[in-house]
Amino acid sequence: MSHGQEPEALLRRSLEAIDSIRRRMLITGYVVVVGTLAAFLWLSHVASTSANVRSVMMAAILALTCVIAWSTFALSLFITRMTGRILRAIDLAVTPAGR
């Protein structure tokens, strides 16, 4: 591999790594979304059927934890997309115009 192609190969591997991370993250994110909705449905059920304050608090804590996980997912999705865009911009800047 020549010196001129080394940065291109490195950028290509980085872009492929970002794409694979994004796919795994999307699957995990969908699971988190479904878990959050299930936690809030459970919280609603426990709040309307239980007189036990401890049960309601545990359901509320679970629901809030899921919201935090959902927010973390959204933030990591944003960071991953921006990283991909930056790497693609670098790739375009490095690639000769005739290619």
Kinemage of the C-alpha trace (Angstrom):
@kinemage 1
@onewidth
@group {chain A} dominant
@subgroup {mainchain}
@vectorlist {calphas} color= white
{ca met a 1} P 0.000 0.000 0.000
{ca ser a 2} L 1.451 3.330 -1.001
{ca his a 3} L 1.678 6.282 1.330
{ca gly a 4} L -1.088 8.126 -0.565
{ca gln a 5} L -3.590 5.287 -0.201
{ca glu a 6} L -2.962 4.712 3.493
{ca pro a 7} L -5.230 7.550 4.715
{ca glu a 8} L -7.967 6.447 2.306
{ca ala a 9} L -7.894 2.880 3.612
{ca leu a 10} L -7.923 4.152 7.178
{ca leu a 11} L -10.902 6.411 6.468
{ca arg a 12} L -12.737 3.567 4.704
{ca arg a 13} L -12.219 1.245 7.692
{ca ser a 14} L -13.373 3.992 10.040
{ca leu a 15} L -16.520 4.570 8.009
{ca glu a 16} L -17.264 0.846 7.956
{ca ala a 17} L -16.768 0.666 11.729
{ca ile a 18} L -19.140 3.580 12.266
{ca asp a 19} L -21.758 1.917 10.040
{ca ser a 20} L -21.558 -1.378 11.927
{ca ile a 21} L -21.796 0.411 15.282
{ca arg a 22} L -24.806 2.347 14.011
{ca arg a 23} L -26.607 -0.861 13.007
{ca arg a 24} L -26.049 -2.453 16.418
{ca met a 25} L -27.028 0.751 18.162
{ca leu a 26} L -30.292 1.013 16.220
{ca ile a 27} L -31.319 -2.498 17.223
{ca thr a 28} L -30.507 -1.734 20.858
{ca gly a 29} L -32.338 1.576 20.599
{ca tyr a 30} L -35.520 -0.051 19.356
{ca val a 31} L -35.375 -2.481 22.282
{ca val a 32} L -34.969 0.476 24.661
{ca val a 33} L -37.959 2.257 23.110
{ca val a 34} L -40.169 -0.816 23.493
{ca gly a 35} L -38.888 -1.304 27.045
{ca thr a 36} L -39.679 2.306 27.912
{ca leu a 37} L -43.217 2.041 26.586
{ca ala a 38} L -43.708 -1.227 28.481
{ca ala a 39} L -42.349 0.353 31.676
{ca phe a 40} L -44.784 3.253 31.433
{ca leu a 41} L -47.694 0.899 30.738
{ca trp a 42} L -46.667 -1.120 33.793
{ca leu a 43} L -46.382 2.083 35.848
{ca ser a 44} L -49.886 3.072 34.777
{ca his a 45} L -51.211 -0.361 35.694
{ca val a 46} L -49.474 -0.451 39.091
{ca ala a 47} L -50.536 3.113 39.912
{ca ser a 48} L -54.191 2.370 39.189
{ca thr a 49} L -54.405 -1.071 40.828
{ca ser a 50} L -52.020 -0.974 43.789
{ca ala a 51} L -52.330 0.834 47.083
{ca asn a 52} L -48.735 -0.069 47.913
{ca val a 53} L -46.522 3.019 47.640
{ca arg a 54} L -43.381 0.911 47.304
{ca ser a 55} L -44.695 -0.844 44.182
{ca val a 56} L -45.632 2.458 42.582
{ca met a 57} L -42.210 3.943 43.405
{ca met a 58} L -40.386 0.935 41.951
{ca ala a 59} L -42.440 1.160 38.753
{ca ala a 60} L -41.763 4.913 38.545
{ca ile a 61} L -38.026 4.404 39.036
{ca leu a 62} L -37.978 1.758 36.305
{ca ala a 63} L -39.864 4.062 33.940
{ca leu a 64} L -37.505 6.962 34.643
{ca thr a 65} L -34.470 4.717 34.170
{ca cys a 66} L -35.836 3.686 30.780
{ca val a 67} L -36.306 7.343 29.834
{ca ile a 68} L -32.675 8.008 30.735
{ca ala a 69} L -31.624 5.033 28.577
{ca trp a 70} L -33.790 6.363 25.733
{ca ser a 71} L -32.176 9.804 26.036
{ca thr a 72} L -28.724 8.234 26.031
{ca phe a 73} L -29.666 6.316 22.893
{ca ala a 74} L -30.757 9.524 21.168
{ca leu a 75} L -27.531 11.277 22.122
{ca ser a 76} L -25.334 8.394 20.978
{ca leu a 77} L -27.250 8.195 17.693
{ca phe a 78} L -26.589 11.897 17.128
{ca ile a 79} L -22.882 11.525 17.933
{ca thr a 80} L -22.558 8.525 15.620
{ca arg a 81} L -24.233 10.347 12.754
{ca met a 82} L -22.021 13.386 13.182
{ca thr a 83} L -18.916 11.201 13.342
{ca gly a 84} L -19.931 9.526 10.093
{ca arg a 85} L -20.508 12.874 8.421
{ca ile a 86} L -17.140 14.190 9.570
{ca leu a 87} L -15.362 11.076 8.318
{ca arg a 88} L -17.152 11.294 4.964
{ca ala a 89} L -16.173 14.962 4.657
{ca ile a 90} L -12.564 14.045 5.361
{ca asp a 91} L -12.810 11.256 2.799
{ca leu a 92} L -14.120 13.700 0.183
{ca ala a 93} L -11.367 16.179 1.008
{ca val a 94} L -8.662 13.511 0.652
{ca thr a 95} L -10.063 11.862 -2.493
{ca pro a 96} L -8.761 13.305 -5.762
{ca ala a 97} L -11.365 15.088 -7.892
{ca gly a 98} L -10.989 12.710 -10.839
{ca arg a 99} L -11.952 9.609 -8.851
